[in-house]
Amino acid sequence: MELLLVLAIPFAGGIVLAFWGHRGFAPELNSGMSLLTLVAAAALTGRVIAGGPMLVWNENFFVDPFNVFLVALTAFVAFTTSLFSRPYMRIELNHGRLSPNRLRLYHSMYQMFTFTMLLALLTNNVGILWVAMEAATLTTVLLVSLYRTPASLEAAWKYFILCGVGIAQALFGTILLYFAAEKVLGPGGTALLWTHLNEVKGELEPTVLGLAFVFLLVGYGTKVGLAPLHNWLPDAHAEGPTPISAVLSGLLLNVALYAVVRAKVLAEGAIGTHFAGNLMMGFGLLSVVVAAFLLSRQKDIKRLFAYSSVEHMGLMTFAFGMGGALATFAGLLHMTVHSLTKSAIFFAVGHAAQKSGTQIMADIRGLIDSNPTIGWGLMLGSLAILGMPPFGVFASEFMLLTAAMHQQPWATPFLLAALGVAFAAIFGKVQPMVFGTATVKRLPHPPALIPVFVHLAIVLLLGLYIPPYLADWYRQAAQLIG
């Protein structure tokens, strides 16, 4: 019942807002739907913690500690982002950047985007997973192109083409996976069910599984934003509305990485070597290094933090590729703290860009004077994402580096150098924006900054103390995938 509600509420919300998404009460309706989804996700989480994994609806849907943790995170960030988007989108309407029809499209697609991500996380069927990822791509294309400027249309087109090619590779990987499974499980639906595949992974043809994993990694890795497949990501973040940048960075990249990790479990079980993990470590390390060096060249604030997302997704991919209890635990913790921190940063960045009328960092100065809450939100968020103690990002990066020193000592200098370069680039650019001479003005609607400080407070808590039930949850998920 809870699983049905988690999927039905955002789907129904998307349909309702397609009719009334332009009305004055639409932002509140959007937030209300997101709150109901969060409540349903919390109930589902409680049920899984109490009763263990669940298989429902002819085994097509499946919940275990790994995906239920991501469902809860997705529902929470989707809700807080909907709160942030209420004043943000009203200001965009006031400034004439949006028409009522485009506002209706935004609210409707926001709920549909949430639905497609939750569908991808909850399905047990690798075919439905592919369909949900493709649907998430299509909803995001409409959201990225919302302003209909030449730059936003170009960004949406680039996103559609690159992710379309990627998702085609993932389809070929899924077909190869079915081809290998059919010989063991027989023709029919069960050969696409992840739980059945996991039970017989040792009997699957290793060569076919290795090839399938390569296609799935390239396909879903495009959505993760792994270098050199990351070109769409900075454009999509910079040109779309800021609430979409927050959910893209904080949620969609996680969902795509979840698909890669599920594929890795099957590939390593079938091949019997660390082939899949080595590929993930290679792509992950390349992403961290490439993104760190590209950060210093950015002039647009949203592009800056988009490249930061490429770097952090690289860290997570490296952690899951390395495997083992500590690295997998670090990867799961980093997923959580990155989602919360990066969305909080985009909330602060969105209001800062609205106040100054530009996203160019050189033209945004003195936020601490004109609006101290936006200034402190951006500064604290930047320090958190850069891994300053005692924030949770420091804890997850410390665990990841410790695991790398034990398991892959050759990679540690590259990781440390990239993290140092990224720190210098981001801190050097954010500091004058916050503490320089004021150049920005007041906003017509008070900004929604409670979500910024709620997210940062949770990240701070996770750096100081991980509640025992949450640590157990991560450990169970780590056992399933590590």
PLY file of the C-alpha trace (Angstrom):
ply
format ascii 1.0
element vertex 482
property float x
property float y
property float z
element edge 481
property int vertex1
property int vertex2
end_header
0.00 0.00 0.00
2.80 2.45 0.98
4.67 1.64 -2.24
1.56 2.33 -4.31
1.13 5.72 -2.58
4.80 6.68 -3.12
4.29 6.24 -6.88
0.64 7.31 -7.20
0.86 10.66 -5.37
3.44 12.37 -7.66
1.82 10.84 -10.76
-1.60 12.18 -9.72
0.07 15.51 -8.79
1.52 15.79 -12.30
-1.91 15.28 -13.88
-3.69 17.71 -11.50
-1.04 20.41 -11.99
-1.23 19.99 -15.78
-4.71 21.58 -15.43
-4.19 24.00 -12.51
-0.43 24.54 -12.44
-0.76 28.20 -13.50
-3.18 29.22 -10.71
-2.14 31.30 -7.70
-2.33 28.28 -5.37
-0.26 26.00 -7.67
3.09 26.42 -5.82
1.38 25.43 -2.54
-0.35 22.48 -4.28
3.03 21.38 -5.67
4.56 21.50 -2.17
1.53 19.71 -0.69
1.87 16.83 -3.18
5.60 16.61 -2.44
4.86 16.53 1.30
2.36 13.66 0.83
4.99 11.77 -1.20
7.50 12.30 1.64
5.01 10.99 4.24
4.33 7.89 2.08
8.10 7.36 1.62
8.62 7.63 5.39
5.88 5.02 5.98
7.48 2.71 3.39
10.90 3.17 5.00
9.49 2.33 8.44
7.88 -0.81 7.06
11.12 -2.01 5.39
13.19 -1.32 8.53
10.67 -3.24 10.66
9.86 -6.11 8.27
12.82 -6.43 5.88
12.85 -6.38 2.04
9.53 -6.51 0.15
8.52 -7.91 -3.25
5.13 -6.80 -4.62
2.99 -6.78 -7.79
4.19 -10.02 -9.41
7.70 -9.24 -8.17
7.91 -6.22 -10.51
8.53 -3.90 -7.55
11.07 -4.50 -4.86
12.28 -2.59 -1.77
15.45 -3.33 0.19
17.67 -1.19 2.49
19.66 0.12 -0.50
16.83 1.55 -2.56
14.53 2.55 0.30
17.29 4.84 1.64
17.42 6.55 -1.78
13.59 6.73 -1.94
13.51 8.55 1.42
16.32 10.92 0.33
14.62 11.62 -3.03
11.23 12.36 -1.42
12.83 14.63 1.20
14.90 16.73 -1.23
11.97 16.90 -3.70
9.80 18.33 -0.87
12.34 20.92 0.35
13.04 21.96 -3.27
9.29 22.48 -3.83
9.29 24.82 -0.79
12.23 26.76 -2.24
10.58 26.95 -5.67
7.44 28.71 -4.33
8.90 32.23 -3.98
11.58 31.56 -6.61
9.13 30.81 -9.44
6.83 33.69 -8.38
9.79 36.10 -8.72
10.56 34.62 -12.17
6.91 35.26 -13.14
7.16 38.85 -11.78
10.34 39.45 -13.77
8.56 38.28 -16.95
10.90 35.31 -17.51
7.92 32.90 -17.39
4.36 32.93 -18.69
1.47 31.27 -16.77
1.47 28.39 -19.29
5.16 27.70 -18.71
4.58 27.84 -14.95
1.90 25.16 -15.42
4.37 23.05 -17.43
6.98 23.51 -14.67
4.69 22.37 -11.83
3.30 19.42 -13.78
6.71 18.20 -14.96
8.21 18.68 -11.48
5.79 16.07 -10.10
6.31 13.77 -13.12
10.08 14.06 -12.69
9.72 12.97 -9.03
7.48 10.07 -10.15
9.98 8.81 -12.78
12.88 8.89 -10.29
10.88 6.98 -7.65
9.73 4.47 -10.30
13.36 3.86 -11.35
14.38 3.30 -7.72
11.51 0.98 -6.77
11.21 -1.29 -9.80
12.69 -4.79 -9.72
12.45 -5.07 -13.52
15.57 -3.83 -15.38
13.36 -3.10 -18.41
11.07 -0.81 -16.39
14.19 0.78 -14.88
15.33 1.69 -18.40
11.88 3.10 -19.30
11.81 5.18 -16.09
15.28 6.61 -16.79
14.22 7.53 -20.34
11.03 9.17 -18.99
13.13 11.12 -16.44
15.27 12.36 -19.36
12.21 13.56 -21.30
10.67 15.40 -18.31
14.01 17.07 -17.58
14.40 18.22 -21.20
11.10 20.11 -20.87
12.23 21.65 -17.57
15.70 22.67 -18.77
14.20 24.45 -21.82
11.55 26.22 -19.70
12.80 29.80 -20.33
12.86 29.24 -24.15
16.00 31.37 -24.55
18.48 30.33 -27.26
20.93 29.17 -24.55
18.30 27.11 -22.67
17.04 25.49 -25.90
20.63 24.63 -26.87
21.26 23.16 -23.38
18.05 21.07 -23.55
18.91 19.86 -27.06
22.46 18.89 -26.00
21.04 17.12 -22.93
18.47 15.27 -25.04
20.99 14.14 -27.69
23.78 13.08 -25.31
21.50 11.37 -22.79
19.47 9.88 -25.66
22.61 8.27 -27.08
23.56 7.16 -23.56
20.16 5.66 -22.84
20.33 3.76 -26.18
23.61 2.19 -24.99
21.88 1.27 -21.72
19.05 -0.37 -23.71
21.59 -2.50 -25.60
23.18 -3.46 -22.26
19.74 -4.44 -20.90
19.08 -6.59 -24.01
22.44 -8.36 -23.53
21.58 -8.92 -19.87
18.26 -10.53 -20.87
20.08 -12.59 -23.53
22.41 -14.03 -20.84
19.61 -14.53 -18.28
17.21 -16.24 -20.71
19.57 -19.24 -21.02
19.45 -19.78 -17.24
15.98 -18.53 -16.19
14.11 -19.35 -19.42
12.18 -16.90 -21.62
9.63 -14.60 -19.99
9.45 -11.82 -17.45
11.58 -13.41 -14.72
14.76 -13.02 -16.83
14.45 -9.23 -16.37
13.80 -9.27 -12.59
16.84 -8.12 -10.61
16.15 -10.42 -7.62
16.05 -13.50 -9.91
19.16 -12.35 -11.79
20.97 -11.83 -8.47
20.16 -15.40 -7.35
21.67 -16.96 -10.51
24.40 -14.39 -11.26
27.13 -17.07 -10.82
25.59 -19.11 -13.69
25.31 -16.24 -16.20
27.67 -16.18 -19.20
30.67 -14.03 -18.06
31.60 -12.65 -21.51
28.05 -11.47 -22.24
27.70 -9.98 -18.75
31.02 -8.14 -19.13
29.88 -6.65 -22.42
26.43 -5.81 -20.98
28.09 -4.00 -18.05
30.24 -1.87 -20.39
27.11 -0.70 -22.25
25.16 -0.13 -19.01
28.05 1.84 -17.48
28.43 4.06 -20.56
24.63 4.46 -20.87
23.73 5.22 -17.27
27.17 6.82 -16.70
26.15 9.52 -19.20
23.23 10.33 -16.85
25.56 10.23 -13.82
27.71 12.89 -15.54
30.93 10.87 -15.58
33.79 12.29 -17.68
34.13 12.28 -20.65
30.31 11.92 -20.98
29.56 14.95 -18.78
29.22 17.73 -21.42
25.44 18.09 -21.05
25.53 18.60 -17.29
27.01 22.13 -16.88
24.73 23.52 -19.63
21.59 21.90 -18.22
22.37 23.24 -14.72
23.23 26.74 -15.91
20.25 27.31 -18.24
17.36 25.56 -16.45
15.43 27.00 -13.47
17.43 26.74 -10.24
15.00 24.30 -8.50
15.66 21.90 -11.40
19.43 22.36 -10.97
18.93 21.35 -7.31
16.98 18.14 -8.06
19.17 17.26 -11.07
22.34 17.53 -8.99
20.91 16.20 -5.75
18.69 13.39 -7.02
18.77 12.35 -10.69
22.53 11.71 -10.69
22.06 9.43 -7.64
19.32 7.45 -9.41
21.54 6.88 -12.46
24.42 5.78 -10.20
22.01 3.41 -8.41
21.33 1.72 -11.78
25.09 1.34 -12.41
25.66 -0.18 -8.93
22.84 -2.72 -9.43
24.44 -3.73 -12.74
27.88 -4.00 -11.08
26.57 -6.50 -8.51
25.39 -8.81 -11.33
28.52 -8.34 -13.47
30.99 -9.08 -10.67
28.97 -12.15 -9.58
29.03 -13.54 -13.12
32.59 -12.63 -14.14
34.23 -13.53 -10.83
36.89 -10.78 -11.20
37.04 -7.08 -10.32
36.50 -6.04 -13.98
33.31 -4.00 -13.34
34.77 -2.34 -10.24
37.98 -1.41 -12.09
35.97 0.23 -14.89
33.97 2.23 -12.34
37.14 3.30 -10.53
38.68 4.43 -13.84
35.67 6.52 -14.87
35.26 7.83 -11.30
38.88 8.95 -10.93
38.89 10.56 -14.40
35.71 12.51 -13.48
37.21 13.77 -10.19
40.43 14.98 -11.86
38.82 16.50 -14.99
36.12 18.34 -12.99
38.61 19.69 -10.42
40.75 21.30 -13.13
37.74 22.68 -15.04
36.35 24.39 -11.91
38.94 27.19 -12.00
37.88 28.22 -15.54
34.20 28.83 -14.71
32.63 32.31 -14.67
28.96 31.28 -14.18
28.05 30.35 -10.59
25.67 27.53 -11.58
28.22 26.04 -14.00
30.79 26.13 -11.18
28.64 23.96 -8.92
27.62 21.75 -11.86
31.29 20.81 -12.33
31.45 20.26 -8.57
28.64 17.69 -9.05
30.72 15.90 -11.71
33.60 15.75 -9.21
31.46 14.34 -6.38
29.69 11.78 -8.59
33.20 10.67 -9.62
34.09 10.19 -5.95
30.98 8.06 -5.36
31.57 5.99 -8.52
35.17 5.41 -7.40
33.98 4.34 -3.92
31.40 1.86 -5.25
33.90 0.58 -7.82
36.50 -0.04 -5.12
33.98 -2.07 -3.10
34.50 -3.41 0.41
32.58 -2.48 3.56
34.30 0.85 4.30
34.36 2.22 0.73
30.70 1.26 0.10
29.62 2.80 3.44
31.56 5.97 2.47
29.85 6.00 -0.96
26.36 5.73 0.58
27.11 8.45 3.16
28.56 10.67 0.40
25.39 10.16 -1.68
23.34 11.48 1.25
25.48 14.47 2.22
26.17 15.51 -1.39
22.43 15.52 -2.22
21.60 17.65 0.82
24.56 20.03 0.50
24.41 20.57 -3.27
20.66 21.25 -3.25
21.16 23.74 -0.36
23.90 25.50 -2.37
21.65 25.78 -5.43
18.87 27.26 -3.26
21.27 29.99 -2.06
22.76 30.46 -5.56
19.28 30.79 -7.11
18.29 33.66 -4.82
21.73 35.31 -5.19
21.39 35.22 -9.00
17.84 36.60 -8.79
18.96 39.49 -6.55
21.80 40.49 -8.87
20.02 39.68 -12.16
23.01 37.64 -13.35
24.75 34.28 -12.84
28.21 35.75 -13.63
30.24 35.52 -10.43
32.21 38.75 -11.08
28.91 40.71 -10.98
27.65 39.20 -7.69
29.33 40.84 -4.68
28.60 41.56 -1.02
25.81 39.08 -0.33
26.62 39.20 3.40
25.68 42.94 3.47
22.55 42.92 1.29
21.09 39.64 2.57
23.08 37.93 5.34
21.03 34.70 5.23
21.73 34.13 1.51
25.40 35.06 2.06
25.87 32.70 5.02
23.89 29.95 3.29
26.19 30.11 0.25
29.36 30.33 2.35
28.46 27.47 4.72
27.21 25.34 1.81
30.48 25.92 -0.08
32.58 25.02 2.98
30.45 21.89 3.49
30.79 20.70 -0.14
34.55 21.35 -0.02
34.83 18.81 2.81
35.60 21.15 5.71
35.19 19.48 9.11
32.89 18.98 10.95
30.46 18.68 8.00
29.37 15.23 6.81
31.19 15.57 3.45
34.47 15.59 5.41
33.48 12.33 7.15
32.57 10.53 3.90
35.66 11.81 2.03
37.91 10.84 4.96
36.45 7.30 4.95
36.83 7.10 1.17
40.49 8.22 1.28
41.22 5.78 4.14
39.73 2.92 2.10
41.71 4.05 -0.98
44.97 4.08 1.01
44.34 0.44 2.04
42.92 -0.95 -1.20
44.17 1.29 -4.06
47.14 3.31 -2.73
48.12 4.40 -6.27
44.86 6.43 -6.57
45.21 8.37 -3.29
47.61 11.10 -4.60
45.28 11.78 -7.57
42.26 12.08 -5.26
44.07 14.37 -2.80
45.45 16.61 -5.57
42.01 16.92 -7.23
40.30 17.74 -3.91
42.96 20.41 -3.21
42.52 22.02 -6.65
38.72 21.98 -6.27
38.97 23.60 -2.81
41.16 26.43 -4.13
38.91 27.03 -7.16
35.54 27.12 -5.36
36.67 28.96 -2.21
38.55 31.56 -4.29
35.41 32.32 -6.33
32.76 32.21 -3.58
34.61 34.29 -0.98
34.40 37.67 -2.87
30.77 36.97 -3.80
29.89 36.72 -0.12
32.25 39.25 1.49
32.94 41.79 -1.32
31.43 45.27 -1.73
27.64 44.99 -2.12
26.25 45.23 -5.67
22.91 43.42 -5.24
19.37 44.55 -4.47
16.34 43.31 -2.47
13.86 40.75 -3.85
10.08 41.34 -4.32
9.23 38.10 -2.42
11.14 37.00 0.70
13.38 34.04 -0.28
12.69 30.56 1.16
15.93 29.91 3.01
14.70 27.51 5.73
15.43 24.51 3.40
19.07 25.72 3.03
19.74 25.69 6.77
17.71 22.50 7.40
19.85 20.66 4.81
23.11 22.08 6.18
22.09 21.24 9.77
21.51 17.58 8.75
24.90 17.51 6.95
26.57 18.96 10.05
24.86 16.35 12.26
26.03 13.53 9.97
29.59 14.86 10.29
29.44 14.84 14.08
27.20 11.84 14.77
25.53 9.24 12.55
22.42 7.93 14.39
22.75 4.15 15.06
19.66 3.21 12.99
21.05 5.17 10.02
24.49 3.54 10.38
22.79 0.09 10.47
20.83 1.02 7.37
24.02 1.99 5.51
25.72 -1.23 6.68
22.83 -3.39 5.42
22.88 -1.56 2.07
26.69 -1.91 1.90
26.38 -5.69 2.48
23.85 -5.96 -0.36
26.04 -4.18 -2.90
29.61 -4.33 -1.54
0 1
1 2
2 3
3 4
4 5
5 6
6 7
7 8
8 9
9 10
10 11
11 12
12 13
13 14
14 15
15 16
16 17
17 18
18 19
19 20
20 21
21 22
22 23
23 24
24 25
25 26
26 27
27 28
28 29
29 30
30 31
31 32
32 33
33 34
34 35
35 36
36 37
37 38
38 39
39 40
40 41
41 42
42 43
43 44
44 45
45 46
46 47
47 48
48 49
49 50
50 51
51 52
52 53
53 54
54 55
55 56
56 57
57 58
58 59
59 60
60 61
61 62
62 63
63 64
64 65
65 66
66 67
67 68
68 69
69 70
70 71
71 72
72 73
73 74
74 75
75 76
76 77
77 78
78 79
79 80
80 81
81 82
82 83
83 84
84 85
85 86
86 87
87 88
88 89
89 90
90 91
91 92
92 93
93 94
94 95
95 96
96 97
97 98
98 99
99 100
100 101
101 102
102 103
103 104
104 105
105 106
106 107
107 108
108 109
109 110
110 111
111 112
112 113
113 114
114 115
115 116
116 117
117 118
118 119
119 120
120 121
121 122
122 123
123 124
124 125
125 126
126 127
127 128
128 129
129 130
130 131
131 132
132 133
133 134
134 135
135 136
136 137
137 138
138 139
139 140
140 141
141 142
142 143
143 144
144 145
145 146
146 147
147 148
148 149
149 150
150 151
151 152
152 153
153 154
154 155
155 156
156 157
157 158
158 159
159 160
160 161
161 162
162 163
163 164
164 165
165 166
166 167
167 168
168 169
169 170
170 171
171 172
172 173
173 174
174 175
175 176
176 177
177 178
178 179
179 180
180 181
181 182
182 183
183 184
184 185
185 186
186 187
187 188
188 189
189 190
190 191
191 192
192 193
193 194
194 195
195 196
196 197
197 198
198 199
199 200
200 201
201 202
202 203
203 204
204 205
205 206
206 207
207 208
208 209
209 210
210 211
211 212
212 213
213 214
214 215
215 216
216 217
217 218
218 219
219 220
220 221
221 222
222 223
223 224
224 225
225 226
226 227
227 228
228 229
229 230
230 231
231 232
232 233
233 234
234 235
235 236
236 237
237 238
238 239
239 240
240 241
241 242
242 243
243 244
244 245
245 246
246 247
247 248
248 249
249 250
250 251
251 252
252 253
253 254
254 255
255 256
256 257
257 258
258 259
259 260
260 261
261 262
262 263
263 264
264 265
265 266
266 267
267 268
268 269
269 270
270 271
271 272
272 273
273 274
274 275
275 276
276 277
277 278
278 279
279 280
280 281
281 282
282 283
283 284
284 285
285 286
286 287
287 288
288 289
289 290
290 291
291 292
292 293
293 294
294 295
295 296
296 297
297 298
298 299
299 300
300 301
301 302
302 303
303 304
304 305
305 306
306 307
307 308
308 309
309 310
310 311
311 312
312 313
313 314
314 315
315 316
316 317
317 318
318 319
319 320
320 321
321 322
322 323
323 324
324 325
325 326
326 327
327 328
328 329
329 330
330 331
331 332
332 333
333 334
334 335
335 336
336 337
337 338
338 339
339 340
340 341
341 342
342 343
343 344
344 345
345 346
346 347
347 348
348 349
349 350
350 351
351 352
352 353
353 354
354 355
355 356
356 357
357 358
358 359
359 360
360 361
361 362
362 363
363 364
364 365
365 366
366 367
367 368
368 369
369 370
370 371
371 372
372 373
373 374
374 375
375 376
376 377
377 378
378 379
379 380
380 381
381 382
382 383
383 384
384 385
385 386
386 387
387 388
388 389
389 390
390 391
391 392
392 393
393 394
394 395
395 396
396 397
397 398
398 399
399 400
400 401
401 402
402 403
403 404
404 405
405 406
406 407
407 408
408 409
409 410
410 411
411 412
412 413
413 414
414 415
415 416
416 417
417 418
418 419
419 420
420 421
421 422
422 423
423 424
424 425
425 426
426 427
427 428
428 429
429 430
430 431
431 432
432 433
433 434
434 435
435 436
436 437
437 438
438 439
439 440
440 441
441 442
442 443
443 444
444 445
445 446
446 447
447 448
448 449
449 450
450 451
451 452
452 453
453 454
454 455
455 456
456 457
457 458
458 459
459 460
460 461
461 462
462 463
463 464
464 465
465 466
466 467
467 468
468 469
469 470
470 471
471 472
472 473
473 474
474 475
475 476
476 477
477 478
478 479
479 480
480 481
